[in-house]
Amino acid sequence: MHYVSSDAVFPLKGKGAADPYSENDALTGGWEELHSGYAQSKWVAEQLVRNALQNGLPGAIFRCGNIAGNSTTGVWNPKDTNLSIIRACLLAQAVPVIKDVKLTLEATPVDFVAKFVVSCAENVRGSTNKTYHLIQPNHLDMAGLLEATKRAGYSNIRAVDSVEEWASLVEVASAAAGVQPVSAELLREICCLETRAFGNSNVTAWLTKMNEAPHSDHTGLSLPHTYPTMDSAQMARYLTKLTSIHKVLPPPTSAETATPTLEEAELEALRQRLAASEKRLEEAQRQVEQDRAALARAQGARG
């Protein structure tokens, strides 16, 4: 039994690098701090799986963090939250690089995750009754994301020093593109988890083992010696392929394209809210007329 779990089994607020969540944590407690049904169901499922492993069923548990696209082809789940944040930055031509606020993206390439799980399944005697943290230990901060956009040809992307300013720009740009905007709340929820750190000694040991003879050719899979890093260079490669090949992200704009200022963004947002309010008012007025007509007919029928 090889169970793919999630880092959601741990509370959102951790103790940082000084006290990382361990792969060997059996999760005997902590469920009281899990507030989503998803996290709670993963926690319960781990208890069931761990009980089966302790009773002799071979297998392992894999706690995954955010999963990025394929590191070679660039294919990425278009509905992924990390990708939604990246797309929002490109649409708004702005990246939130905030002083004294650590905003980061945590993601592991999907091809590494898949190969790792398969290698454990094909070497079940060596991996059984263990838990592995497939969670990116080296987060990409927003300055790194900004650098990646420059490398990928997005010359007009700029840094903004306020989450609220960024969210306002995203709201306007998303409306123009006809997509759902990413909120300031979602950005903080996904990118402000620096208080959580995860140990991955079991993953490190497994990678070492799989790269030592006679194990290196056992599965036919090519696993790296170390955990794949998500840095600005790798992100730039993703951006290039997601733009030019897969058409998932908006292409770089010309140097002449102006980036909207916060004042312009606020004005456009107000115009859109006014238009929406006017539409609702028209609908309400039509409903009032219909109700008046219905009342008149009812009174006429009684008279």
Secondary structure as UniProt FT lines:
FT   STRAND          2..6
FT   HELIX           7..9
FT   HELIX           16..18
FT   TURN            23..24
FT   HELIX           31..33
FT   HELIX           37..54
FT   TURN            55..56
FT   STRAND          60..64
FT   STRAND          67..68
FT   TURN            71..73
FT   TURN            78..79
FT   HELIX           81..92
FT   STRAND          94..96
FT   TURN            99..100
FT   STRAND          104..105
FT   STRAND          108..109
FT   HELIX           110..122
FT   HELIX           124..127
FT   TURN            128..129
FT   STRAND          130..134
FT   STRAND          140..141
FT   HELIX           142..151
FT   TURN            152..153
FT   TURN            155..156
FT   STRAND          158..160
FT   HELIX           163..177
FT   HELIX           184..191
FT   TURN            194..195
FT   HELIX           201..210
FT   TURN            213..218
FT   HELIX           232..244
FT   TURN            255..256
FT   HELIX           262..302
//
